[in-house]
Amino acid sequence: MRFQTKFDSWLVGVLFLSAGISCFVVPAASFHTLGANWFPILLTIFCWAIWLLALACTLPQYYEIRDDGLFIRQGWKKVLIPYPSLTEVKSWRSCLSAAVFSTDRIVVSAGACKSFVIAVVEKEHFLAELSSRCPQLKMKNTGSGLSLQRASF
Protein backbone atom coordinates (compact mmCIF):
# COMPACT_ATOMS: atom_id res chain seq x y z
CA MET A 1 0.00 0.00 0.00
CA ARG A 2 1.48 3.37 -1.06
CA PHE A 3 1.21 6.52 1.03
CA GLN A 4 1.77 10.01 -0.33
CA THR A 5 4.01 12.64 1.22
CA LYS A 6 2.46 15.52 3.12
CA PHE A 7 3.52 19.00 1.98
CA ASP A 8 2.85 22.15 4.06
CA SER A 9 2.08 24.94 1.59
CA TRP A 10 3.62 27.65 3.80
CA LEU A 11 6.90 25.71 4.10
CA VAL A 12 7.04 25.10 0.35
CA GLY A 13 6.35 28.82 -0.16
CA VAL A 14 9.22 29.81 2.13
CA LEU A 15 11.56 27.44 0.31
CA PHE A 16 10.57 28.80 -3.11
CA LEU A 17 10.90 32.38 -1.84
CA SER A 18 14.41 31.65 -0.58
CA ALA A 19 15.20 29.93 -3.90
CA GLY A 20 14.01 33.01 -5.77
CA ILE A 21 16.13 35.29 -3.62
CA SER A 22 19.25 33.16 -3.89
CA CYS A 23 18.89 32.36 -7.60
CA PHE A 24 17.69 35.73 -8.93
CA VAL A 25 18.06 38.62 -6.48
CA VAL A 26 21.56 37.91 -5.12
CA PRO A 27 23.15 37.34 -8.57
CA ALA A 28 21.34 40.39 -10.01
CA ALA A 29 22.53 42.56 -7.11
CA SER A 30 26.10 41.31 -7.48
CA PHE A 31 25.93 41.94 -11.23
CA HIS A 32 24.75 45.49 -10.56
CA THR A 33 27.40 46.27 -7.92
CA LEU A 34 30.36 44.37 -9.38
CA GLY A 35 29.72 45.08 -13.03
CA ALA A 36 29.76 42.67 -15.92
CA ASN A 37 32.40 40.15 -14.93
CA TRP A 38 32.35 36.39 -14.40
CA PHE A 39 31.54 36.36 -10.68
CA PRO A 40 27.76 37.09 -10.99
CA ILE A 41 27.45 34.47 -13.73
CA LEU A 42 29.30 31.86 -11.68
CA LEU A 43 27.23 32.78 -8.61
CA THR A 44 24.01 32.31 -10.59
CA ILE A 45 25.14 28.91 -11.90
CA PHE A 46 26.23 27.85 -8.40
CA CYS A 47 22.88 28.89 -6.83
CA TRP A 48 20.87 27.04 -9.46
CA ALA A 49 23.06 23.95 -9.14
CA ILE A 50 22.54 23.87 -5.35
CA TRP A 51 18.75 24.17 -5.66
CA LEU A 52 18.50 21.56 -8.42
CA LEU A 53 20.65 19.18 -6.39
CA ALA A 54 18.49 19.76 -3.29
CA LEU A 55 15.30 19.03 -5.24
CA ALA A 56 16.83 15.92 -6.83
CA CYS A 57 17.82 14.65 -3.38
CA THR A 58 14.33 15.10 -1.93
CA LEU A 59 11.84 14.48 -4.75
CA PRO A 60 9.95 12.24 -5.47
CA GLN A 61 8.81 11.07 -2.07
CA TYR A 62 6.46 8.26 -1.14
CA TYR A 63 6.23 5.46 1.39
CA GLU A 64 5.05 1.88 0.83
CA ILE A 65 3.99 -0.78 3.25
CA ARG A 66 5.11 -3.95 1.50
CA ASP A 67 4.99 -7.60 2.43
CA ASP A 68 8.69 -7.65 3.35
CA GLY A 69 9.03 -4.24 5.04
CA LEU A 70 8.54 -0.49 5.01
CA PHE A 71 9.87 1.10 1.81
CA ILE A 72 10.91 4.76 1.98
CA ARG A 73 11.63 6.72 -1.19
CA GLN A 74 13.06 10.22 -0.82
CA GLY A 75 14.73 11.40 -4.02
CA TRP A 76 17.72 9.21 -4.77
CA LYS A 77 17.47 7.46 -1.40
CA LYS A 78 15.54 4.20 -1.41
CA VAL A 79 15.41 2.21 1.82
CA LEU A 80 13.61 -1.02 2.65
CA ILE A 81 13.31 -1.52 6.41
CA PRO A 82 12.27 -5.03 7.48
CA TYR A 83 9.42 -4.99 9.99
CA PRO A 84 11.30 -6.90 12.73
CA SER A 85 14.02 -4.22 12.79
CA LEU A 86 11.58 -1.37 13.59
CA THR A 87 11.97 -0.22 17.18
CA GLU A 88 9.83 2.93 17.31
CA VAL A 89 7.60 5.05 15.10
CA LYS A 90 6.58 8.36 16.65
CA SER A 91 5.00 11.66 15.69
CA TRP A 92 7.23 14.70 15.67
CA ARG A 93 6.25 18.32 15.01
CA SER A 94 9.18 20.46 13.96
CA CYS A 95 10.25 22.83 11.21
CA LEU A 96 13.93 22.01 11.54
CA SER A 97 15.78 20.92 8.44
CA ALA A 98 14.86 17.56 6.97
CA ALA A 99 14.17 15.99 3.61
CA VAL A 100 10.42 16.48 4.03
CA PHE A 101 8.40 19.63 3.38
CA SER A 102 6.05 19.40 6.35
CA THR A 103 6.21 20.15 10.05
CA ASP A 104 3.92 17.19 10.85
CA ARG A 105 6.50 14.43 10.69
CA ILE A 106 7.02 10.83 11.71
CA VAL A 107 10.35 9.52 12.96
CA VAL A 108 10.92 5.87 12.08
CA SER A 109 13.64 4.24 14.22
CA ALA A 110 15.16 0.98 13.07
CA GLY A 111 17.80 -1.06 14.79
CA ALA A 112 21.27 0.26 15.42
CA CYS A 113 20.75 4.02 15.70
CA LYS A 114 19.10 4.37 12.29
CA SER A 115 16.24 6.82 12.03
CA PHE A 116 14.31 8.25 9.10
CA VAL A 117 12.10 11.34 9.02
CA ILE A 118 8.99 11.06 6.86
CA ALA A 119 5.72 12.98 6.43
CA VAL A 120 2.59 11.06 5.48
CA VAL A 121 -0.75 12.54 4.40
CA GLU A 122 -2.85 9.82 6.09
CA LYS A 123 -0.84 9.49 9.30
CA GLU A 124 -3.38 7.52 11.36
CA HIS A 125 -4.04 5.05 8.52
CA PHE A 126 -0.29 4.66 7.97
CA LEU A 127 0.35 3.93 11.65
CA ALA A 128 -2.55 1.47 11.80
CA GLU A 129 -1.27 -0.43 8.74
CA LEU A 130 2.25 -0.46 10.14
CA SER A 131 0.99 -1.61 13.54
CA SER A 132 -0.80 -4.58 11.98
CA ARG A 133 2.50 -5.75 10.45
CA CYS A 134 4.73 -5.10 13.47
CA PRO A 135 3.67 -7.28 16.42
CA GLN A 136 6.67 -6.06 18.43
CA LEU A 137 5.28 -2.50 18.42
CA LYS A 138 2.33 -1.32 20.45
CA MET A 139 0.15 1.69 19.57
CA LYS A 140 0.29 4.45 22.19
CA ASN A 141 -1.37 7.84 22.34
CA THR A 142 1.27 10.29 23.54
CA GLY A 143 0.94 14.02 24.07
CA SER A 144 2.33 14.72 20.60
CA GLY A 145 0.07 12.19 18.84
CA LEU A 146 -0.02 8.49 18.07
CA SER A 147 3.16 6.46 18.18
CA LEU A 148 4.28 2.85 17.92
CA GLN A 149 6.69 1.74 20.61
CA ARG A 150 8.31 -1.54 21.47
CA ALA A 151 6.12 -3.45 23.87
CA SER A 152 7.76 -3.98 27.24
CA PHE A 153 7.43 -7.41 28.74
Secondary structure, DSSP 8 states (H G I E B T S, - for coil): -EEEB---HHHHHHHHHHHHIIIIIHHHHHHHHH-SSHHHHHHHHHHHHHHHHHHHHH-SEEEEE-SS-EEEEETTEEEEE-GGGEEEEEEEE--SS-SSS-SEEEEEEETTTEEEEE-BSSHHHHHHHHHHH-TTEEEEEETTEEEEEE---
